[in-house]
């Protein structure tokens, strides 16, 4: 934690004025004040068991006409963090919360993120609610938005919800079953439109003394995860389409989440790699999301499924924030935004402000201000997000290396995840940990690097080490300081 904070100049300390402002806001009484009162509705949160803040809650009920009313209720941070305030300037500077294992460097001080705006059970909280009316086929027939006041009935973890679904018993089983069915329908509608669904496991650490991992296991994607994913996607999309389609004639400045078309060179390299792996795929003249989906659909039984998903993901462009209403390639959505996490993402906080503004009266000065500021906000938020991702990956790598430090001499099965002139990288499948087999350790032959085909070939034996090959490797050395794991190949 200390190493990463110093490397990336991160601080979980807030200026005194920010603390003072947060504490002053925390002493306010929560009042309905002309808000949509949803405190009698069955609303609850579903989060990881170790979550510190709860910024989204959900509800589901039948409407009189037989449709479903899906509620997505998001913490109304914008009610407290106002434009130009000390908290606002600090949140904009940080851009996002950063999650380093069991620790978090929050975007907003804990009195705001963990208390005042966190949708705690059995406590009144201000929210911004999206109410989606869905028909039996999962189509959104109408939607509405309103500042609201809610009271979450209960906090569920993903695992608790999954247990209820698996055992077919427990509190709110019928509601969770309906939610799962609706999420599946939403997902299938997305897939039919070409939306890409990556299912790449992430390493999950079980920590021992002094923060050293004692276990690393691949993450599991549960039905309960998918429920929240699909509901949040639907809410984000509805907000974006309301501004970009329903209010199109007004040309309202807004903040979108866009995903550009992948660079052509990346796609050419991706299809070359897939052909080298024996997949009979032809590169289309112009790539569509459905083409990527076809690649992923054919991987179900393949031993290197995770690897191909990773290289496919790496070939994609980076999703960014923009003031322009461009499409999201990966989701195959013509318009998309981030609305559902204002406690931890500054763009979501800005989107709340904009939507509130446009639901009420606004004047030309509002529009002029946002037209000037939104390009800078989008650029800054995109950069902060990249920096946060780099810090989180570095932290993860350090933890992985520390975990492997006592595994020297042990053999593991892995997949070649990268090939360079100096050797090849192997991801140890059991732990999702990557190490290097240096070319100097391949003493049986003189190996020549073929960059076009992503392989090393023995000059005399013609032995090949190719991207995606399964290999056995032994851990020979580990350096926590250099974040390095050295491996030795074995037949």
Secondary structure, DSSP 8 states (H G I E B T S, - for coil): -HHHHHHTT------HHHHHHHHHHHTS----TT-EE-TTS--EEEE-TT-S---EEEEEEE-TTS-EEEEEEEE-GGGTS-TTSHHHHHHHHH-B-EEETTEEE-SS-HIIIIIISS--BTSEEEEEEEEEEE-TTS-EEEEEEEEEEEEBSEEEEHHHHHHHHHHT-STTHHHHHHHHHHHHHHHHHHHHTT--------EEEEE-GGG-EEEEEE----HHHHHHHHHHHHHHHHHHHIIIIITGGGT----EEEB----HHHHHHHHHHHHHTT------SS--HHHHHHHHHTTTT-TTHHHHHHHHHHHS---EEESS---BTTTTBSS----S-TTTBHHHHHHHHHHHHHHS---HHHHHHHHHHHHHHHHHHHHHHHHHHHHHHHHHHHHHHHHHTT-TT-EEEEEEEEEETTEEEEEETTTTEEEEEEGGG-TTS-EEEETTTTEEEETTT--EEETT-EEEEEEEEEETTTTEEEEEEE-
